[in-house]
Amino acid sequence: MWSFKFLTIANNGSLVLLDQKQRIIWSSGSTRATENPVVQLLESGNLVLREKSDVNPESCMWQGFDAPYNPQRPDMKLGWNFSTGMEQYLTSWRTASDPSPGDFALKFDIVGLPQVVLQKGSEKKFHSRPWNGLRFGGLTDETPSV
């Protein structure tokens, strides 16, 4: 079981989680320095790190919904953001008590026809049929689209 001391903003602007001995056990890894960083929990459930004076949710320095080890929520997205080049995907936990990224990842593969892939490291363990813009190939009309 984990026992955390506190969540804080480091001098470099990263959101960090410290253990009881003040050791960093997790960091957002934010590289954009800011003068007045704040952490905000949005109504959507997204935890964001942003500049205090900038209330635009699109300009946050880090957001939990982009973290690949975060649980999937209905309003989160998987796939590629072609504007930013950011890939959003799910990863397994390292262990049952360690949420750092594990060996498995569920991603959209956009090389060729888009499909969902389950990878262990760089090895593909499973892939879906191609996405046609409405649903994955081979699915009937009764199957909900993704």
N, CA, C and O atoms as a GROMACS GRO file, in nm:
protein
  584
    1MET      N    1   0.084  -0.119   0.000
    1MET     CA    2   0.000   0.000   0.000
    1MET      C    3   0.088   0.124   0.000
    1MET      O    4   0.191   0.127   0.067
    2TRP      N    5   0.048   0.225  -0.074
    2TRP     CA    6   0.125   0.348  -0.082
    2TRP      C    7   0.094   0.439   0.035
    2TRP      O    8  -0.016   0.439   0.089
    3SER      N    9   0.192   0.516   0.073
    3SER     CA   10   0.175   0.619   0.174
    3SER      C   11   0.248   0.743   0.124
    3SER      O   12   0.370   0.752   0.135
    4PHE      N   13   0.173   0.839   0.070
    4PHE     CA   14   0.234   0.958   0.014
    4PHE      C   15   0.237   1.069   0.116
    4PHE      O   16   0.151   1.078   0.204
    5LYS      N   17   0.337   1.153   0.103
    5LYS     CA   18   0.343   1.270   0.188
    5LYS      C   19   0.266   1.385   0.124
    5LYS      O   20   0.174   1.439   0.184
    6PHE      N   21   0.304   1.422   0.001
    6PHE     CA   22   0.229   1.528  -0.063
    6PHE      C   23   0.258   1.541  -0.212
    6PHE      O   24   0.356   1.491  -0.265
    7LEU      N   25   0.165   1.612  -0.275
    7LEU     CA   26   0.173   1.648  -0.416
    7LEU      C   27   0.212   1.794  -0.420
    7LEU      O   28   0.151   1.876  -0.350
    8THR      N   29   0.311   1.829  -0.500
    8THR     CA   30   0.358   1.967  -0.503
    8THR      C   31   0.406   2.004  -0.643
    8THR      O   32   0.417   1.919  -0.731
    9ILE      N   33   0.434   2.131  -0.661
    9ILE     CA   34   0.491   2.179  -0.787
    9ILE      C   35   0.639   2.206  -0.762
    9ILE      O   36   0.674   2.284  -0.673
   10ALA      N   37   0.725   2.141  -0.838
   10ALA     CA   38   0.870   2.156  -0.823
   10ALA      C   39   0.917   2.290  -0.880
   10ALA      O   40   0.842   2.359  -0.948
   11ASN      N   41   1.040   2.325  -0.850
   11ASN     CA   42   1.098   2.452  -0.898
   11ASN      C   43   1.098   2.462  -1.050
   11ASN      O   44   1.090   2.572  -1.104
   12ASN      N   45   1.108   2.348  -1.120
   12ASN     CA   46   1.110   2.351  -1.267
   12ASN      C   47   0.971   2.356  -1.329
   12ASN      O   48   0.957   2.355  -1.451
   13GLY      N   49   0.867   2.361  -1.244
   13GLY     CA   50   0.730   2.369  -1.294
   13GLY      C   51   0.661   2.235  -1.309
   13GLY      O   52   0.545   2.231  -1.349
   14SER      N   53   0.729   2.125  -1.278
   14SER     CA   54   0.668   1.992  -1.287
   14SER      C   55   0.581   1.965  -1.165
   14SER      O   56   0.610   2.012  -1.055
   15LEU      N   57   0.476   1.890  -1.187
   15LEU     CA   58   0.394   1.840  -1.078
   15LEU      C   59   0.463   1.714  -1.027
   15LEU      O   60   0.492   1.624  -1.106
   16VAL      N   61   0.490   1.706  -0.896
   16VAL     CA   62   0.562   1.590  -0.842
   16VAL      C   63   0.489   1.533  -0.722
   16VAL      O   64   0.424   1.604  -0.646
   17LEU      N   65   0.503   1.402  -0.706
   17LEU     CA   66   0.448   1.330  -0.593
   17LEU      C   67   0.566   1.279  -0.512
   17LEU      O   68   0.653   1.209  -0.565
   18LEU      N   69   0.569   1.313  -0.384
   18LEU     CA   70   0.680   1.277  -0.297
   18LEU      C   71   0.637   1.171  -0.197
   18LEU      O   72   0.522   1.170  -0.153
   19ASP      N   73   0.729   1.082  -0.161
   19ASP     CA   74   0.699   0.984  -0.057
   19ASP      C   75   0.730   1.044   0.080
   19ASP      O   76   0.762   1.163   0.090
   20GLN      N   77   0.720   0.963   0.183
   20GLN     CA   78   0.740   1.011   0.319
   20GLN      C   79   0.880   1.064   0.344
   20GLN      O   80   0.901   1.144   0.435
   21LYS      N   81   0.977   1.021   0.263
   21LYS     CA   82   1.115   1.066   0.280
   21LYS      C   83   1.150   1.179   0.183
   21LYS      O   84   1.268   1.208   0.160
   22GLN      N   85   1.048   1.243   0.126
   22GLN     CA   86   1.064   1.355   0.034
   22GLN      C   87   1.132   1.315  -0.098
   22GLN      O   88   1.187   1.401  -0.167
   23ARG      N   89   1.128   1.188  -0.133
   23ARG     CA   90   1.183   1.142  -0.261
   23ARG      C   91   1.074   1.151  -0.367
   23ARG      O   92   0.957   1.121  -0.341
   24ILE      N   93   1.113   1.194  -0.486
   24ILE     CA   94   1.017   1.201  -0.596
   24ILE      C   95   0.986   1.059  -0.642
   24ILE      O   96   1.076   0.984  -0.680
   25ILE      N   97   0.857   1.023  -0.637
   25ILE     CA   98   0.818   0.891  -0.686
   25ILE      C   99   0.741   0.901  -0.817
   25ILE      O  100   0.717   0.800  -0.884
   26TRP      N  101   0.701   1.023  -0.854
   26TRP     CA  102   0.636   1.045  -0.983
   26TRP      C  103   0.652   1.192  -1.019
   26TRP      O  104   0.652   1.278  -0.931
   27SER      N  105   0.665   1.221  -1.148
   27SER     CA  106   0.674   1.358  -1.196
   27SER      C  107   0.598   1.370  -1.328
   27SER      O  108   0.600   1.278  -1.410
   28SER      N  109   0.533   1.484  -1.346
   28SER     CA  110   0.464   1.509  -1.473
   28SER      C  111   0.563   1.530  -1.586
   28SER      O  112   0.528   1.512  -1.703
   29GLY      N  113   0.685   1.567  -1.552
   29GLY     CA  114   0.787   1.586  -1.655
   29GLY      C  115   0.767   1.711  -1.738
   29GLY      O  116   0.822   1.721  -1.848
   30SER      N  117   0.691   1.807  -1.690
   30SER     CA  118   0.668   1.930  -1.764
   30SER      C  119   0.800   2.001  -1.789
   30SER      O  120   0.882   2.015  -1.698
   31THR      N  121   0.820   2.046  -1.910
   31THR     CA  122   0.946   2.113  -1.944
   31THR      C  123   0.924   2.262  -1.970
   31THR      O  124   1.021   2.335  -1.991
   32ARG      N  125   0.801   2.306  -1.968
   32ARG     CA  126   0.772   2.447  -1.993
   32ARG      C  127   0.770   2.524  -1.861
   32ARG      O  128   0.682   2.502  -1.779
   33ALA      N  129   0.866   2.611  -1.841
   33ALA     CA  130   0.872   2.688  -1.717
   33ALA      C  131   0.759   2.790  -1.714
   33ALA      O  132   0.715   2.839  -1.818
   34THR      N  133   0.713   2.820  -1.594
   34THR     CA  134   0.607   2.917  -1.577
   34THR      C  135   0.631   2.996  -1.449
   34THR      O  136   0.695   2.947  -1.356
   35GLU      N  137   0.580   3.116  -1.446
   35GLU     CA  138   0.603   3.203  -1.330
   35GLU      C  139   0.514   3.167  -1.212
   35GLU      O  140   0.560   3.164  -1.098
   36ASN      N  141   0.387   3.139  -1.238
   36ASN     CA  142   0.290   3.109  -1.132
   36ASN      C  143   0.211   2.983  -1.165
   36ASN      O  144   0.094   2.992  -1.203
   37PRO      N  145   0.272   2.865  -1.152
   37PRO     CA  146   0.200   2.742  -1.186
   37PRO      C  147   0.094   2.709  -1.081
   37PRO      O  148   0.114   2.730  -0.961
   38VAL      N  149  -0.018   2.657  -1.128
   38VAL     CA  150  -0.125   2.609  -1.039
   38VAL      C  151  -0.173   2.474  -1.090
   38VAL      O  152  -0.162   2.443  -1.209
   39VAL      N  153  -0.226   2.394  -0.999
   39VAL     CA  154  -0.287   2.267  -1.033
   39VAL      C  155  -0.437   2.284  -1.015
   39VAL      O  156  -0.483   2.339  -0.915
   40GLN      N  157  -0.515   2.238  -1.114
   40GLN     CA  158  -0.660   2.254  -1.108
   40GLN      C  159  -0.727   2.123  -1.149
   40GLN      O  160  -0.687   2.060  -1.248
   41LEU      N  161  -0.827   2.083  -1.074
   41LEU     CA  162  -0.910   1.968  -1.110
   41LEU      C  163  -1.033   2.022  -1.180
   41LEU      O  164  -1.117   2.088  -1.119
   42LEU      N  165  -1.045   1.993  -1.310
   42LEU     CA  166  -1.157   2.043  -1.389
   42LEU      C  167  -1.282   1.961  -1.363
   42LEU      O  168  -1.275   1.850  -1.311
   43GLU      N  169  -1.398   2.015  -1.400
   43GLU     CA  170  -1.524   1.943  -1.382
   43GLU      C  171  -1.526   1.811  -1.458
   43GLU      O  172  -1.598   1.719  -1.419
   44SER      N  173  -1.448   1.800  -1.563
   44SER     CA  174  -1.440   1.678  -1.643
   44SER      C  175  -1.366   1.567  -1.570
   44SER      O  176  -1.370   1.451  -1.611
   45GLY      N  177  -1.296   1.602  -1.460
   45GLY     CA  178  -1.213   1.506  -1.389
   45GLY      C  179  -1.068   1.512  -1.431
   45GLY      O  180  -0.984   1.438  -1.378
   46ASN      N  181  -1.036   1.599  -1.525
   46ASN     CA  182  -0.900   1.614  -1.574
   46ASN      C  183  -0.821   1.701  -1.476
   46ASN      O  184  -0.864   1.811  -1.443
   47LEU      N  185  -0.706   1.652  -1.432
   47LEU     CA  186  -0.617   1.729  -1.346
   47LEU      C  187  -0.517   1.799  -1.437
   47LEU      O  188  -0.447   1.733  -1.514
   48VAL      N  189  -0.510   1.933  -1.430
   48VAL     CA  190  -0.423   2.009  -1.519
   48VAL      C  191  -0.323   2.093  -1.440
   48VAL      O  192  -0.352   2.140  -1.330
   49LEU      N  193  -0.207   2.111  -1.498
   49LEU     CA  194  -0.104   2.202  -1.448
   49LEU      C  195  -0.098   2.316  -1.548
   49LEU      O  196  -0.073   2.293  -1.667
   50ARG      N  197  -0.119   2.440  -1.501
   50ARG     CA  198  -0.126   2.552  -1.594
   50ARG      C  199  -0.070   2.678  -1.528
   50ARG      O  200  -0.046   2.682  -1.408
   51GLU      N  201  -0.050   2.781  -1.608
   51GLU     CA  202  -0.012   2.913  -1.559
   51GLU      C  203  -0.136   2.976  -1.495
   51GLU      O  204  -0.244   2.972  -1.554
   52LYS      N  205  -0.121   3.034  -1.377
   52LYS     CA  206  -0.233   3.089  -1.303
   52LYS      C  207  -0.314   3.190  -1.384
   52LYS      O  208  -0.437   3.191  -1.378
   53SER      N  209  -0.246   3.276  -1.459
   53SER     CA  210  -0.315   3.382  -1.534
   53SER      C  211  -0.379   3.332  -1.664
   53SER      O  212  -0.456   3.405  -1.725
   54ASP      N  213  -0.348   3.210  -1.706
   54ASP     CA  214  -0.400   3.156  -1.832
   54ASP      C  215  -0.511   3.056  -1.802
   54ASP      O  216  -0.483   2.944  -1.759
   55VAL      N  217  -0.635   3.095  -1.824
   55VAL     CA  218  -0.749   3.008  -1.793
   55VAL      C  219  -0.793   2.922  -1.911
   55VAL      O  220  -0.888   2.846  -1.899
   56ASN      N  221  -0.725   2.934  -2.024
   56ASN     CA  222  -0.757   2.853  -2.142
   56ASN      C  223  -0.717   2.708  -2.115
   56ASN      O  224  -0.598   2.680  -2.101
   57PRO      N  225  -0.813   2.614  -2.108
   57PRO     CA  226  -0.779   2.474  -2.078
   57PRO      C  227  -0.693   2.408  -2.185
   57PRO      O  228  -0.627   2.308  -2.157
   58GLU      N  229  -0.692   2.462  -2.306
   58GLU     CA  230  -0.612   2.404  -2.414
   58GLU      C  231  -0.463   2.436  -2.399
   58GLU      O  232  -0.379   2.370  -2.462
   59SER      N  233  -0.429   2.535  -2.318
   59SER     CA  234  -0.289   2.577  -2.308
   59SER      C  235  -0.222   2.529  -2.179
   59SER      O  236  -0.125   2.590  -2.135
   60CYS      N  237  -0.272   2.424  -2.120
   60CYS     CA  238  -0.210   2.374  -1.998
   60CYS      C  239  -0.073   2.312  -2.029
   60CYS      O  240  -0.048   2.267  -2.141
   61MET      N  241   0.014   2.311  -1.929
   61MET     CA  242   0.149   2.256  -1.947
   61MET      C  243   0.147   2.104  -1.938
   61MET      O  244   0.228   2.036  -2.001
   62TRP      N  245   0.055   2.051  -1.859
   62TRP     CA  246   0.041   1.906  -1.842
   62TRP      C  247  -0.103   1.879  -1.805
   62TRP      O  248  -0.165   1.957  -1.733
   63GLN      N  249  -0.157   1.768  -1.855
   63GLN     CA  250  -0.292   1.727  -1.814
   63GLN      C  251  -0.296   1.577  -1.794
   63GLN      O  252  -0.236   1.500  -1.869
   64GLY      N  253  -0.368   1.538  -1.691
   64GLY     CA  254  -0.377   1.397  -1.656
   64GLY      C  255  -0.436   1.312  -1.767
   64GLY      O  256  -0.400   1.195  -1.781
   65PHE      N  257  -0.527   1.369  -1.846
   65PHE     CA  258  -0.590   1.291  -1.953
   65PHE      C  259  -0.489   1.251  -2.060
   65PHE      O  260  -0.516   1.159  -2.138
   66ASP      N  261  -0.373   1.317  -2.066
   66ASP     CA  262  -0.270   1.279  -2.162
   66ASP      C  263  -0.177   1.172  -2.107
   66ASP      O  264  -0.095   1.118  -2.181
   67ALA      N  265  -0.188   1.143  -1.978
   67ALA     CA  266  -0.097   1.046  -1.916
   67ALA      C  267  -0.138   0.905  -1.958
   67ALA      O  268  -0.252   0.866  -1.934
   68PRO      N  269  -0.049   0.827  -2.019
   68PRO     CA  270  -0.086   0.696  -2.073
   68PRO      C  271  -0.123   0.592  -1.968
   68PRO      O  272  -0.183   0.491  -2.003
   69TYR      N  273  -0.091   0.614  -1.843
   69TYR     CA  274  -0.123   0.519  -1.738
   69TYR      C  275  -0.250   0.556  -1.665
   69TYR      O  276  -0.288   0.491  -1.568
   70ASN      N  277  -0.316   0.660  -1.711
   70ASN     CA  278  -0.438   0.707  -1.648
   70ASN      C  279  -0.555   0.618  -1.687
   70ASN      O  280  -0.560   0.572  -1.801
   71PRO      N  281  -0.649   0.592  -1.596
   71PRO     CA  282  -0.766   0.512  -1.635
   71PRO      C  283  -0.846   0.583  -1.744
   71PRO      O  284  -0.856   0.706  -1.744
   72GLN      N  285  -0.901   0.508  -1.834
   72GLN     CA  286  -0.979   0.565  -1.943
   72GLN      C  287  -1.112   0.614  -1.890
   72GLN      O  288  -1.180   0.544  -1.815
   73ARG      N  289  -1.150   0.735  -1.928
   73ARG     CA  290  -1.278   0.794  -1.890
   73ARG      C  291  -1.358   0.819  -2.017
   73ARG      O  292  -1.300   0.829  -2.126
   74PRO      N  293  -1.491   0.831  -2.006
   74PRO     CA  294  -1.573   0.849  -2.126
   74PRO      C  295  -1.535   0.970  -2.211
   74PRO      O  296  -1.549   0.964  -2.333
   75ASP      N  297  -1.488   1.078  -2.150
   75ASP     CA  298  -1.457   1.198  -2.228
   75ASP      C  299  -1.310   1.207  -2.269
   75ASP      O  300  -1.268   1.310  -2.322
   76MET      N  301  -1.234   1.103  -2.246
   76MET     CA  302  -1.094   1.101  -2.288
   76MET      C  303  -1.084   1.049  -2.430
   76MET      O  304  -1.177   0.986  -2.482
   77LYS      N  305  -0.971   1.075  -2.493
   77LYS     CA  306  -0.951   1.032  -2.631
   77LYS      C  307  -0.833   0.937  -2.640
   77LYS      O  308  -0.737   0.946  -2.563
   78LEU      N  309  -0.841   0.845  -2.734
   78LEU     CA  310  -0.729   0.759  -2.770
   78LEU      C  311  -0.692   0.791  -2.914
   78LEU      O  312  -0.779   0.824  -2.994
   79GLY      N  313  -0.566   0.781  -2.946
   79GLY     CA  314  -0.523   0.804  -3.083
   79GLY      C  315  -0.426   0.919  -3.093
   79GLY      O  316  -0.356   0.953  -2.998
   80TRP      N  317  -0.424   0.980  -3.211
   80TRP     CA  318  -0.328   1.086  -3.240
   80TRP      C  319  -0.398   1.220  -3.247
   80TRP      O  320  -0.506   1.232  -3.306
   81ASN      N  321  -0.337   1.322  -3.188
   81ASN     CA  322  -0.378   1.460  -3.207
   81ASN      C  323  -0.287   1.513  -3.317
   81ASN      O  324  -0.170   1.542  -3.292
   82PHE      N  325  -0.340   1.527  -3.437
   82PHE     CA  326  -0.257   1.567  -3.550
   82PHE      C  327  -0.211   1.712  -3.541
   82PHE      O  328  -0.114   1.750  -3.607
   83SER      N  329  -0.279   1.794  -3.461
   83SER     CA  330  -0.237   1.934  -3.442
   83SER      C  331  -0.110   1.943  -3.359
   83SER      O  332  -0.019   2.019  -3.390
   84THR      N  333  -0.105   1.863  -3.251
   84THR     CA  334   0.010   1.869  -3.160
   84THR      C  335   0.111   1.758  -3.184
   84THR      O  336   0.226   1.768  -3.139
   85GLY      N  337   0.069   1.652  -3.255
   85GLY     CA  338   0.158   1.537  -3.276
   85GLY      C  339   0.162   1.443  -3.157
   85GLY      O  340   0.243   1.350  -3.154
   86MET      N  341   0.075   1.467  -3.057
   86MET     CA  342   0.076   1.384  -2.938
   86MET      C  343  -0.007   1.257  -2.958
   86MET      O  344  -0.119   1.261  -3.008
   87GLU      N  345   0.052   1.144  -2.919
   87GLU     CA  346  -0.019   1.017  -2.923
   87GLU      C  347  -0.075   0.989  -2.784
   87GLU      O  348  -0.002   0.995  -2.685
   88GLN      N  349  -0.204   0.959  -2.777
   88GLN     CA  350  -0.268   0.926  -2.650
   88GLN      C  351  -0.306   0.779  -2.653
   88GLN      O  352  -0.378   0.734  -2.743
   89TYR      N  353  -0.258   0.704  -2.554
   89TYR     CA  354  -0.281   0.560  -2.550
   89TYR      C  355  -0.283   0.514  -2.405
   89TYR      O  356  -0.248   0.590  -2.314
   90LEU      N  357  -0.322   0.391  -2.385
   90LEU     CA  358  -0.327   0.332  -2.251
   90LEU      C  359  -0.209   0.239  -2.231
   90LEU      O  360  -0.165   0.173  -2.324
   91THR      N  361  -0.158   0.235  -2.109
   91THR     CA  362  -0.054   0.138  -2.075
   91THR      C  363  -0.096   0.061  -1.951
   91THR      O  364  -0.177   0.109  -1.871
   92SER      N  365  -0.041  -0.057  -1.937
   92SER     CA  366  -0.061  -0.133  -1.814
   92SER      C  367   0.023  -0.070  -1.704
   92SER      O  368   0.114   0.007  -1.730
   93TRP      N  369  -0.010  -0.104  -1.580
   93TRP     CA  370   0.074  -0.064  -1.467
   93TRP      C  371   0.194  -0.157  -1.462
   93TRP      O  372   0.187  -0.271  -1.508
   94ARG      N  373   0.304  -0.108  -1.406
   94ARG     CA  374   0.424  -0.191  -1.388
   94ARG      C  375   0.391  -0.311  -1.298
   94ARG      O  376   0.424  -0.424  -1.334
   95THR      N  377   0.327  -0.288  -1.184
   95THR     CA  378   0.281  -0.395  -1.094
   95THR      C  379   0.146  -0.351  -1.039
   95THR      O  380   0.100  -0.240  -1.066
   96ALA      N  381   0.082  -0.438  -0.961
   96ALA     CA  382  -0.048  -0.405  -0.903
   96ALA      C  383  -0.041  -0.284  -0.809
   96ALA      O  384  -0.142  -0.217  -0.788
   97SER      N  385   0.075  -0.255  -0.754
   97SER     CA  386   0.088  -0.142  -0.662
   97SER      C  387   0.175  -0.029  -0.718
   97SER      O  388   0.200   0.069  -0.649
   98ASP      N  389   0.221  -0.042  -0.842
   98ASP     CA  390   0.307   0.060  -0.904
   98ASP      C  391   0.244   0.105  -1.035
   98ASP      O  392   0.249   0.032  -1.134
   99PRO      N  393   0.184   0.227  -1.037
   99PRO     CA  394   0.114   0.271  -1.158
   99PRO      C  395   0.204   0.326  -1.268
   99PRO      O  396   0.154   0.375  -1.370
  100SER      N  397   0.335   0.320  -1.251
  100SER     CA  398   0.421   0.366  -1.360
  100SER      C  399   0.400   0.276  -1.481
  100SER      O  400   0.360   0.160  -1.466
  101PRO      N  401   0.426   0.327  -1.603
  101PRO     CA  402   0.395   0.249  -1.723
  101PRO      C  403   0.459   0.111  -1.724
  101PRO      O  404   0.579   0.095  -1.699
  102GLY      N  405   0.376   0.011  -1.754
  102GLY     CA  406   0.422  -0.128  -1.763
  102GLY      C  407   0.461  -0.166  -1.904
  102GLY      O  408   0.490  -0.080  -1.987
  103ASP      N  409   0.461  -0.296  -1.931
  103ASP     CA  410   0.508  -0.347  -2.060
  103ASP      C  411   0.405  -0.340  -2.172
  103ASP      O  412   0.442  -0.339  -2.289
  104PHE      N  413   0.276  -0.335  -2.138
  104PHE     CA  414   0.171  -0.343  -2.239
  104PHE      C  415   0.112  -0.206  -2.270
  104PHE      O  416   0.097  -0.123  -2.181
  105ALA      N  417   0.078  -0.183  -2.398
  105ALA     CA  418   0.016  -0.059  -2.440
  105ALA      C  419  -0.094  -0.090  -2.542
  105ALA      O  420  -0.078  -0.177  -2.627
  106LEU      N  421  -0.205  -0.018  -2.531
  106LEU     CA  422  -0.315  -0.027  -2.626
  106LEU      C  423  -0.314   0.104  -2.704
  106LEU      O  424  -0.335   0.211  -2.646
  107LYS      N  425  -0.291   0.095  -2.836
  107LYS     CA  426  -0.272   0.214  -2.919
  107LYS      C  427  -0.349   0.204  -3.049
  107LYS      O  428  -0.393   0.096  -3.088
  108PHE      N  429  -0.364   0.319  -3.116
  108PHE     CA  430  -0.410   0.320  -3.254
  108PHE      C  431  -0.287   0.321  -3.343
  108PHE      O  432  -0.198   0.405  -3.327
  109ASP      N  433  -0.281   0.227  -3.435
  109ASP     CA  434  -0.172   0.222  -3.534
  109ASP      C  435  -0.224   0.290  -3.659
  109ASP      O  436  -0.321   0.243  -3.720
  110ILE      N  437  -0.162   0.400  -3.699
  110ILE     CA  438  -0.210   0.476  -3.814
  110ILE      C  439  -0.124   0.454  -3.938
  110ILE      O  440  -0.142   0.523  -4.038
  111VAL      N  441  -0.032   0.361  -3.932
  111VAL     CA  442   0.048   0.327  -4.050
  111VAL      C  443  -0.037   0.234  -4.135
  111VAL      O  444  -0.076   0.126  -4.089
  112GLY      N  445  -0.067   0.274  -4.256
  112GLY     CA  446  -0.159   0.196  -4.340
  112GLY      C  447  -0.301   0.225  -4.296
  112GLY      O  448  -0.334   0.340  -4.263
  113LEU      N  449  -0.386   0.123  -4.294
  113LEU     CA  450  -0.523   0.140  -4.248
  113LEU      C  451  -0.525   0.145  -4.096
  113LEU      O  452  -0.463   0.060  -4.032
  114PRO      N  453  -0.595   0.243  -4.035
  114PRO     CA  454  -0.595   0.256  -3.889
  114PRO      C  455  -0.653   0.132  -3.822
  114PRO      O  456  -0.755   0.078  -3.866
  115GLN      N  457  -0.588   0.088  -3.716
  115GLN     CA  458  -0.634  -0.027  -3.638
  115GLN      C  459  -0.587  -0.011  -3.494
  115GLN      O  460  -0.492   0.063  -3.467
  116VAL      N  461  -0.652  -0.081  -3.404
  116VAL     CA  462  -0.610  -0.085  -3.264
  116VAL      C  463  -0.509  -0.197  -3.249
  116VAL      O  464  -0.528  -0.306  -3.303
  117VAL      N  465  -0.400  -0.171  -3.175
  117VAL     CA  466  -0.301  -0.275  -3.150
  117VAL      C  467  -0.272  -0.284  -3.001
  117VAL      O  468  -0.274  -0.184  -2.929
  118LEU      N  469  -0.247  -0.406  -2.956
  118LEU     CA  470  -0.199  -0.431  -2.821
  118LEU      C  471  -0.054  -0.472  -2.835
  118LEU      O  472  -0.023  -0.569  -2.904
  119GLN      N  473   0.036  -0.398  -2.770
  119GLN     CA  474   0.178  -0.424  -2.782
  119GLN      C  475   0.238  -0.461  -2.647
  119GLN      O  476   0.196  -0.411  -2.542
  120LYS      N  477   0.337  -0.548  -2.651
  120LYS     CA  478   0.424  -0.571  -2.536
  120LYS      C  479   0.560  -0.522  -2.582
  120LYS      O  480   0.626  -0.587  -2.662
  121GLY      N  481   0.601  -0.406  -2.529
  121GLY     CA  482   0.720  -0.341  -2.583
  121GLY      C  483   0.692  -0.300  -2.726
  121GLY      O  484   0.592  -0.233  -2.752
  122SER      N  485   0.776  -0.339  -2.820
  122SER     CA  486   0.753  -0.308  -2.961
  122SER      C  487   0.686  -0.422  -3.036
  122SER      O  488   0.657  -0.410  -3.155
  123GLU      N  489   0.660  -0.534  -2.967
  123GLU     CA  490   0.600  -0.651  -3.032
  123GLU      C  491   0.447  -0.643  -3.028
  123GLU      O  492   0.388  -0.627  -2.921
  124LYS      N  493   0.384  -0.654  -3.146
  124LYS     CA  494   0.238  -0.654  -3.154
  124LYS      C  495   0.185  -0.789  -3.111
  124LYS      O  496   0.222  -0.892  -3.167
  125LYS      N  497   0.097  -0.789  -3.011
  125LYS     CA  498   0.036  -0.911  -2.961
  125LYS      C  499  -0.104  -0.932  -3.019
  125LYS      O  500  -0.150  -1.046  -3.029
  126PHE      N  501  -0.172  -0.823  -3.056
  126PHE     CA  502  -0.307  -0.830  -3.110
  126PHE      C  503  -0.329  -0.707  -3.197
  126PHE      O  504  -0.274  -0.600  -3.169
  127HIS      N  505  -0.408  -0.722  -3.302
  127HIS     CA  506  -0.452  -0.605  -3.377
  127HIS      C  507  -0.595  -0.627  -3.422
  127HIS      O  508  -0.636  -0.740  -3.451
  128SER      N  509  -0.671  -0.518  -3.426
  128SER     CA  510  -0.810  -0.526  -3.470
  128SER      C  511  -0.814  -0.525  -3.622
  128SER      O  512  -0.711  -0.511  -3.689
  129ARG      N  513  -0.933  -0.542  -3.674
  129ARG     CA  514  -0.951  -0.517  -3.817
  129ARG      C  515  -0.947  -0.366  -3.838
  129ARG      O  516  -0.964  -0.291  -3.743
  130PRO      N  517  -0.925  -0.320  -3.962
  130PRO     CA  518  -0.911  -0.176  -3.987
  130PRO      C  519  -1.036  -0.095  -3.951
  130PRO      O  520  -1.148  -0.144  -3.959
  131TRP      N  521  -1.012   0.028  -3.912
  131TRP     CA  522  -1.117   0.126  -3.883
  131TRP      C  523  -1.158   0.190  -4.014
  131TRP      O  524  -1.073   0.232  -4.092
  132ASN      N  525  -1.290   0.197  -4.041
  132ASN     CA  526  -1.337   0.254  -4.168
  132ASN      C  527  -1.393   0.395  -4.152
  132ASN      O  528  -1.453   0.449  -4.246
  133GLY      N  529  -1.375   0.454  -4.037
  133GLY     CA  530  -1.428   0.587  -4.011
  133GLY      C  531  -1.553   0.585  -3.927
  133GLY      O  532  -1.589   0.685  -3.865
  134LEU      N  533  -1.620   0.470  -3.923
  134LEU     CA  534  -1.741   0.453  -3.842
  134LEU      C  535  -1.726   0.341  -3.740
  134LEU      O  536  -1.772   0.353  -3.626
  135ARG      N  537  -1.661   0.233  -3.781
  135ARG     CA  538  -1.643   0.117  -3.693
  135ARG      C  539  -1.526   0.034  -3.744
  135ARG      O  540  -1.472   0.059  -3.852
  136PHE      N  541  -1.488  -0.063  -3.665
  136PHE     CA  542  -1.382  -0.154  -3.707
  136PHE      C  543  -1.439  -0.257  -3.802
  136PHE      O  544  -1.550  -0.306  -3.780
  137GLY      N  545  -1.366  -0.291  -3.908
  137GLY     CA  546  -1.411  -0.386  -4.008
  137GLY      C  547  -1.454  -0.518  -3.947
  137GLY      O  548  -1.399  -0.563  -3.847
  138GLY      N  549  -1.555  -0.579  -4.009
  138GLY     CA  550  -1.603  -0.708  -3.963
  138GLY      C  551  -1.709  -0.700  -3.856
  138GLY      O  552  -1.764  -0.804  -3.816
  139LEU      N  553  -1.741  -0.581  -3.808
  139LEU     CA  554  -1.843  -0.566  -3.705
  139LEU      C  555  -1.978  -0.542  -3.770
  139LEU      O  556  -1.986  -0.476  -3.874
  140THR      N  557  -2.083  -0.593  -3.711
  140THR     CA  558  -2.217  -0.574  -3.765
  140THR      C  559  -2.272  -0.440  -3.720
  140THR      O  560  -2.214  -0.373  -3.635
  141ASP      N  561  -2.387  -0.402  -3.777
  141ASP     CA  562  -2.450  -0.274  -3.740
  141ASP      C  563  -2.496  -0.272  -3.595
  141ASP      O  564  -2.510  -0.164  -3.537
  142GLU      N  565  -2.521  -0.389  -3.536
  142GLU     CA  566  -2.567  -0.395  -3.397
  142GLU      C  567  -2.454  -0.366  -3.299
  142GLU      O  568  -2.479  -0.334  -3.182
  143THR      N  569  -2.330  -0.376  -3.345
  143THR     CA  570  -2.216  -0.352  -3.257
  143THR      C  571  -2.191  -0.203  -3.246
  143THR      O  572  -2.179  -0.135  -3.348
  144PRO      N  573  -2.184  -0.149  -3.123
  144PRO     CA  574  -2.158  -0.005  -3.110
  144PRO      C  575  -2.022   0.032  -3.170
  144PRO      O  576  -1.925  -0.042  -3.156
  145SER      N  577  -2.018   0.145  -3.238
  145SER     CA  578  -1.890   0.190  -3.294
  145SER      C  579  -1.808   0.256  -3.185
  145SER      O  580  -1.860   0.296  -3.080
  146VAL      N  581  -1.680   0.267  -3.210
  146VAL     CA  582  -1.588   0.325  -3.112
  146VAL      C  583  -1.577   0.474  -3.134
  146VAL      O  584  -1.505   0.542  -3.061
   0.00000   0.00000   0.00000
